[in-house]
Amino acid sequence: MDVRNIVKQLNINVYYIDMEKPGYATISADKQLKFVFISNRYPARVQKVTLIHELEHIAKQSGQTALYNATVSARLKWKAKSTVALSMS
C-alpha cells in the first residue's frame, strides 16, 4: 500500500517543519484529529522512513490493524530499498 493512501485513509494531517526530533505523531482523545510532524532538517529518505514510522503509531492508536500492518510492511520495504541504493553508490 502506498504511504499517501494510508495518510488519506487515516485522515492524517502531515506537516514538514523545522524541529530537532525526526518526527512526532499525535492523535486527539476522540481519534478524530490526527497529526504527524516531520523534521525538514533530515534527508528525504530519513523523512520518508520517519513518516512511515509515525503512521504506524497513528494506525495502531486508531485501532486500524490492517493499516498498521501495511505501514510496517512499507517501512521494511523502504528501508531495504534504501540500503540497496546506498550500497550501490
N, C-alpha and C positions, 0 to 999 in steps of 0.2 A: 504494500500500500504506500502511496506517495505521501510525503510529510504534509504537503498542502491539503490533501484530503483529510488527514487526521485533524489538522487545525480547523478546517471547515466543519467537520462532523462534530467536534467537541465545542465549537463556537468559542474559540480562544482568540484573545487579542494579543498579538505579538508585537513587541517594541524593541528596537535596537537602540541602546542608549550608552552613554559613557559611564561605565562603572568598573570597579576593580574585579569584582566577582564575575566569573564567566557567564553565569546565568542564575535566574531566580524565577520560581513559579509560585503563584498564589491563586486561591480559589475562595469565593465567598462561602459563608456558612450554609446558604441555601443552594449552593452549587450552580448558581445562575451566571455569576461573573467569574471569568477565568482570564488570568493574565500571565504572560511569560515575558520576562525581560532578558535580553541577550546583550552582553557587552560588545560594543563595536571596537574594543581595543585589541581583539584577537583576530587571527587569520580566519578567512572564510570557512575552511574545513573545521576549525575548532568551533566556530559559531554553529555550524550545521550539526555537529555531534552534540553540542550543548543544547541546542533546540530540541533535538530528539530526546535527549535525557530528561529535559524539563517536561516534555509532552508525556513521558512515562509517568511522572508524578501526577500530572493533571488527570490522565486517563485512570490511574489507579484510585485517586481520591474521588473520582466521579463514578466509580463502580463500573467502568467500561472495560471489562476483561478482554474482549476481543481487540479493542483498540490498544489496550496496554500491551498485549502480545504483539500486535503489529508494530508498535514503536520499538519494542525490544528487538524484534527481527530487523527493522530498518536500521537501528543503531549498529547492530552487529555487522550487517552488510556494508554500511557506510565505512565503519572502521576497517573492515577487511579491504575494501577498495582503496581507502586512503593509505593503508600500509603497503599494498602492492604498488601504488603510484609512487610513494616515497622511495621504495626500494629500487624502483626502476630509474629514478632520476639521478 
